[in-house]
């Protein structure tokens, strides 16, 4: 699975962003987290790519848009991409960089 040169548009600001995935930071049952760079700004971000299973109601995006807590990395931007198979959809969340992301990068480097 790749998240390379992914273009997306932020609906709130109508700005378009391109992300280049540099490496996988982690993976689990629900998806993969990539370290990526925003091409337009050079900013390092974490992109969480989650499969959207049509059999379940996926509320993660709704929750992340509303969630504000000092121990949770804030959602900056989200977009959808198609998978390799017909009908596959992935939610991609740009969760920016917080203390946990910086710690993970240092540990995994």
C-alpha positions as CSV (number, residue, x, y, z in Angstrom):
1,X,0.0,0.0,0.0
2,X,1.4,3.4,-1.0
3,X,0.6,7.0,-0.2
4,X,2.9,8.7,-2.6
5,X,2.4,12.1,-4.1
6,X,-1.2,12.0,-3.0
7,X,-3.1,15.2,-3.9
8,X,-6.0,16.3,-1.8
9,X,-8.1,19.5,-1.3
10,X,-9.0,20.9,2.1
11,X,-12.7,21.6,1.9
12,X,-12.6,24.3,4.6
13,X,-9.9,26.4,2.9
14,X,-10.1,25.0,-0.7
15,X,-6.3,24.6,-0.7
16,X,-4.7,21.6,-2.5
17,X,-1.9,19.6,-0.9
18,X,0.5,16.9,-2.1
19,X,1.9,14.4,0.3
20,X,5.0,12.2,-0.2
21,X,5.2,9.2,2.1
22,X,8.7,8.7,3.4
23,X,8.2,5.6,5.6
24,X,5.8,3.5,7.6
25,X,5.7,4.5,11.3
26,X,3.3,1.7,12.3
27,X,0.5,-0.5,11.4
28,X,-2.4,-2.3,13.0
29,X,-5.7,-3.9,12.5
30,X,-7.4,-0.8,11.2
31,X,-4.7,0.8,9.1
32,X,-1.2,2.1,8.5
33,X,0.5,5.3,9.7
34,X,3.0,6.9,7.4
35,X,5.5,9.7,8.0
36,X,5.0,12.0,5.1
37,X,6.0,15.5,3.9
38,X,3.6,18.2,2.6
39,X,5.3,19.1,-0.7
40,X,4.0,22.7,-0.7
41,X,5.3,23.5,2.8
42,X,8.0,20.9,3.6
43,X,6.1,20.1,6.8
44,X,6.5,16.6,8.3
45,X,3.2,15.0,9.1
46,X,1.7,11.7,10.1
47,X,-0.9,10.2,7.6
48,X,-3.1,7.5,9.0
49,X,-4.6,5.4,6.2
50,X,-7.7,3.5,7.3
51,X,-9.8,1.0,5.1
52,X,-13.4,2.0,5.0
53,X,-15.4,-1.2,5.4
54,X,-18.9,-0.7,4.0
55,X,-20.3,-3.2,6.4
56,X,-19.6,-0.9,9.4
57,X,-20.4,2.7,10.1
58,X,-17.1,4.5,10.2
59,X,-17.3,7.3,12.7
60,X,-13.6,8.0,13.1
61,X,-13.5,11.1,10.9
62,X,-16.5,12.6,12.7
63,X,-15.0,12.0,16.1
64,X,-11.5,13.3,15.1
65,X,-13.0,16.5,13.7
66,X,-14.6,17.2,17.1
67,X,-11.9,15.8,19.5
68,X,-9.7,18.3,21.3
69,X,-7.4,16.9,24.0
70,X,-3.7,17.6,24.9
71,X,-2.8,13.9,24.6
72,X,-4.4,13.4,21.2
73,X,-2.8,14.7,18.0
74,X,-5.2,17.1,16.3
75,X,-6.7,16.2,12.9
76,X,-5.5,18.8,10.4
77,X,-6.9,17.5,7.2
78,X,-8.6,14.4,5.8
79,X,-9.2,12.9,2.3
80,X,-10.3,9.7,0.6
81,X,-8.3,7.5,-1.8
82,X,-9.2,4.5,-3.9
83,X,-7.6,1.1,-3.2
84,X,-6.1,-1.4,-5.6
85,X,-9.3,-3.4,-5.9
86,X,-12.6,-2.0,-7.3
87,X,-14.8,-0.5,-4.6
88,X,-11.9,-0.1,-2.0
89,X,-11.9,3.2,-0.2
90,X,-9.4,4.5,2.3
91,X,-9.8,7.4,4.7
92,X,-6.5,9.3,5.0
93,X,-6.0,11.6,8.0
94,X,-3.3,14.2,8.2
95,X,-2.7,14.3,12.0
96,X,0.1,16.8,11.9
97,X,3.0,16.5,14.2
98,X,2.8,16.4,18.0
99,X,5.0,15.2,20.8
100,X,4.1,11.6,20.3
101,X,5.0,11.7,16.6
102,X,8.3,13.4,17.3
103,X,9.0,10.8,20.0
104,X,8.2,7.9,17.6
105,X,10.4,9.4,14.8
106,X,13.3,9.6,17.3
107,X,12.8,6.0,18.6
108,X,12.3,4.5,15.1
109,X,15.2,6.4,13.5
